[in-house]
Structure formats: C-alpha cells, structure tokens
C-alpha cells in the first residue's frame, strides 16, 4: 500500500518549478520517497498550476519523512523558494490500493 502526497502550487514557470523539485528530490529520496514527480495541469479550473507527487511505501515512512523535513534546512529553503514564486494551493494524501 503506497501513500502519495499531492501538492498543487499556484504560479511559477517551468524552469523554476523544475529547479525547485530537482533540489528537493534527493532530500525526499534519502528519507524514503520511492518517487518524486512534477507535472503541470493543462485543463480545468487549475490549468497552469503545478503538481508535485511524492510517493512513499507506507504511512510509517511518510510520517518519519515529514518529521525530518520539518527541520531539514535544504528542504525548508526549497519550500521558501517555491512559496515565493507561488503559494501552495492544496495538498492531498492518497492511499493506493493494490489491485
């Protein structure tokens, strides 16, 4: 059962969004993330916004990562840089179902 944290961000251009996620990716992977993805929404009311998807193998790994990220200077800098470009609009946690 995987757990995915989806975050939707307002604003920012492609180069800035990619650069921010590239900085965050090694930190997230070191803390157990199985995948780190970035995408841009192209349809609907949120068109133009960016989405990050970070997948963890289970709730325990997600919880430990969140605790560590709260005090990780590199990650906090990335969040500050991303927030300066455009604020976090939404976050959702999705629990996968193995079929």
N, C-alpha and C positions, 0 to 999 in steps of 0.2 A: 504494500500500500504506500504509494508515494504521496507527498504533501507538497503542493506548489503554492508559492506566494506570488500573486499577480499584483503589480503596481502600475497605475496609469498616471502619466505625467502630462501636464499642460506645457505647451511651448517647446522651444528649442529646435535647432536644426540638426540634420543628420550627423554632421561631423562632431558636434558637441555631444550628442546623445551616445554615439558610438565610443567616443573617447572616454566618457564617464563610465560606461559599462565595462570597457576594457580594463579600466583601473580597478573596478570593484570585483571583477571576475576571479582573479587569483585569491583574493581575500575570502570570498564566498566559497570557492572550491576547497581551500585549506580547512574551512570549518565544516565540510561535509556536503556541500551542494553537489548534486550529481550533474546538473546542467544549469547554465545561465544563458538566457536568450533575450534578445531585444527585437521589437517589431514596431512598426508604425501602423496606426489604424487608418484605413483608406475609405471606409464607408460609414454611414450613420452619423449620429449626433456628436460623436467623439473623433471624427475624421481629423487627421493631422496630429493627434496626440500619440505619445509613445507608451509602449507597454513593456515592462520587464517581467520575465517569468523565471523564477528561481525554484528548482525542484530539489527536494530532499527525500531521502529514502523512507523517513518516518517522522512522527511527531517529536520524538526524543532528540533527534539530530537537529530539527528545526529549532526547538527550544534552546538547546545549547548554543547554536549558532547565533540566535537573536541575543542571548545574554552576552556573548563575546563581542558581537558587533556594536553593542551599545557603548563599549569602551575602546573600540579599535580606532585609532587616530586616522589611519588611511581611509577606512570606510566612512568615518564621520566627515572627512574632507570631501569625499566624493558626493555624499548626500548634500552637503552645503553647496557645492558647485552645481549640482543638479537643481536644487531648490532655487538658486539664484537665476537660473535660466527659465524655469517654470515650476510652479508648485506641484506637489503631489496632489492629484485629484481624487484618487480612490485606491484602496487596497482590498484584496480578497484572498482568502485562503481556500484552496480547493484540495479535497482529499480524493485521490484517484481510486478507482475500483478496478481490480484486476479481472479481466474477462477471459 
